[in-house]
């Protein structure tokens, strides 16, 4: 190793360091929140996916997030309709895209 190499260390770009630190701060802030902001959007998206395959009412789906001792648990309860006799099991028609 050359003496000049010692002074020319390969430093990580400051932008990368700042980005990493910001991600850590954001992760801690998200973990500290009591009421998650994403839950209503998550419930809407889950409902849309379930409706592709099963006809259900919006009020028959409950999404709940519980946090206990550093562990988060997402609970999704869906009340499915009773199966109809003789009806073939197929996904509901979706828009072509």
trRosetta pair geometry for C-beta under 8 A, 3 or more apart (Angstrom, degrees):
i j d omega theta_ij theta_ji phi_ij phi_ji
1 5 5.4 -122 -170 73 81 133
1 6 6.6 85 150 -58 117 87
2 5 4.4 101 61 -5 86 104
2 6 7.5 -141 97 -10 54 79
3 6 5.7 -44 -163 18 39 117
3 7 7.5 24 149 -6 64 101
4 7 6.0 -60 -158 40 42 104
4 8 6.1 19 152 -2 74 114
5 8 5.8 -69 -137 53 33 98
6 9 7.4 -7 177 -57 33 85
12 16 5.4 -101 166 76 101 126
12 17 5.7 115 107 -54 116 99
13 16 4.7 91 69 4 89 103
13 17 7.2 -160 97 -4 48 86
14 17 5.4 -54 -148 40 40 113
14 18 6.0 41 154 -21 71 105
15 18 5.7 -53 -145 38 30 111
15 19 6.3 33 154 -21 64 106
16 19 5.7 -53 -147 35 31 112
16 20 6.4 31 155 -18 64 105
17 20 5.8 -55 -149 36 30 111
17 21 6.4 27 155 -16 64 108
18 21 5.8 -57 -147 39 31 110
18 22 6.2 32 155 -21 65 107
19 22 5.7 -55 -147 36 29 111
19 23 6.5 32 154 -20 64 104
20 23 5.8 -54 -151 33 31 112
20 24 6.7 30 152 -18 63 104
21 24 5.7 -54 -152 34 34 112
21 25 6.4 34 151 -18 67 105
22 25 5.6 -53 -146 37 34 111
22 26 6.2 32 155 -17 67 107
23 26 5.8 -54 -144 39 30 110
23 27 6.3 33 155 -22 64 106
24 27 5.7 -54 -148 34 29 112
24 28 6.5 27 155 -16 63 105
25 28 5.9 -59 -152 37 31 109
25 29 6.3 29 153 -18 66 107
26 29 5.6 -54 -144 37 33 111
26 30 6.2 32 157 -18 66 106
27 30 5.9 -55 -147 38 29 109
27 31 6.3 28 154 -19 63 109
28 31 5.7 -57 -146 37 31 111
28 32 6.3 27 157 -19 65 110
29 32 5.9 -61 -148 36 30 109
29 33 7.1 45 154 -39 62 94
30 33 6.1 -38 -157 5 35 115
30 36 8.0 43 -167 -121 84 90
33 36 6.1 112 104 -88 127 52
33 37 7.5 -57 171 -16 162 85
35 39 7.7 -87 178 13 72 134
36 39 4.8 108 84 -32 101 100
36 65 5.7 16 14 50 131 164
38 41 5.5 -68 -162 50 58 109
38 42 5.4 61 143 -30 86 108
39 42 5.5 -55 -140 37 30 114
39 43 6.3 33 160 -22 65 104
39 63 6.3 175 -170 113 90 118
39 65 5.9 -113 -96 -9 124 124
40 43 5.7 -52 -147 34 31 112
40 44 6.5 32 154 -19 64 105
41 44 5.7 -53 -149 35 33 112
41 45 6.4 29 154 -15 66 107
42 45 5.9 -58 -147 40 31 107
42 46 6.2 31 156 -19 66 108
42 63 6.3 -177 103 168 102 160
43 46 5.8 -54 -144 38 29 111
43 47 6.2 33 155 -22 63 108
43 61 6.8 148 -166 122 93 117
43 63 4.2 -147 -93 19 98 141
44 47 5.8 -56 -150 35 28 114
44 48 6.6 30 152 -20 63 105
45 48 5.6 -51 -149 33 34 113
45 49 6.6 31 154 -17 65 104
46 49 5.8 -57 -151 37 33 109
46 50 6.3 29 154 -17 67 108
46 61 6.9 173 106 -179 110 142
46 63 6.5 130 41 -77 150 133
46 76 6.3 -126 -178 -134 158 140
47 50 5.9 -55 -144 38 30 109
47 51 6.2 31 156 -22 64 109
47 56 7.7 -126 -151 83 80 116
47 58 6.2 34 -156 -125 146 73
47 61 5.3 -168 -94 46 95 165
48 51 5.8 -56 -146 35 28 113
48 52 7.2 42 151 -33 59 94
49 52 5.8 -42 -164 11 37 116
49 53 7.8 3 153 5 60 103
50 53 6.5 -79 -166 47 39 93
50 54 5.9 -42 169 49 80 101
50 56 6.0 -21 128 26 118 136
50 61 6.9 159 44 -91 157 137
50 78 6.1 -155 -139 -129 157 150
51 54 7.0 -86 -113 69 28 57
51 55 7.0 46 -145 -115 72 39
51 56 6.3 -116 -90 40 73 86
51 92 6.9 -51 153 40 62 151
52 91 5.8 -8 148 -168 82 109
52 92 5.7 -154 -174 51 34 99
52 94 5.8 3 -135 -73 98 122
53 91 5.0 -54 -105 -122 68 81
53 92 6.5 -142 -85 5 12 88
54 80 5.9 -52 178 -135 152 97
54 81 7.1 176 177 25 102 94
54 92 7.7 -118 -9 -25 11 114
55 81 6.5 -8 81 6 83 143
55 92 6.7 116 -62 -78 80 136
56 60 5.1 -121 180 69 104 131
56 61 6.7 86 131 -45 137 102
56 78 6.6 -37 -137 -170 166 102
56 79 7.3 142 -148 78 115 65
56 80 6.7 -71 -91 -117 117 49
56 81 6.6 -158 -96 -23 67 94
57 60 4.5 96 64 -9 86 109
58 61 6.7 -67 -169 28 39 104
60 78 6.5 57 129 -162 90 57
60 79 4.0 -106 -167 53 103 100
60 80 8.0 141 150 -61 135 23
61 76 7.3 -15 -166 -169 91 87
61 77 7.2 161 -154 87 43 57
61 78 5.2 -1 -107 -106 81 77
61 79 7.7 -131 -65 20 45 72
62 75 7.8 -12 112 114 92 93
62 76 7.4 163 85 -154 54 42
62 77 4.5 0 55 55 100 104
63 74 7.2 -14 -167 -172 89 92
63 75 7.3 157 -156 85 42 56
63 76 5.3 -4 -106 -106 76 77
63 77 8.0 -160 -70 26 36 66
64 74 7.6 155 83 -158 46 47
64 75 4.6 -14 63 61 95 104
64 76 8.0 -176 25 -74 65 37
64 77 7.8 19 6 1 105 101
65 72 6.4 -11 -172 -169 97 102
65 73 7.3 157 -157 80 50 47
65 74 5.5 -19 -103 -103 76 68
65 75 7.6 -173 -80 21 27 74
66 72 7.2 155 84 -156 46 53
66 73 4.8 -15 63 60 95 97
66 75 6.6 32 -1 -8 108 114
67 70 8.0 44 -176 -71 91 5
67 71 7.1 164 -152 81 56 42
67 72 5.1 -22 -99 -100 81 72
67 73 7.6 177 -81 19 34 70
68 71 5.8 -21 70 60 71 91
68 73 7.4 -3 18 2 99 113
83 87 7.4 -155 -180 53 78 111
84 87 4.3 51 84 -2 107 131
91 94 7.3 -25 137 -19 116 105
94 97 7.9 -62 135 1 104 105
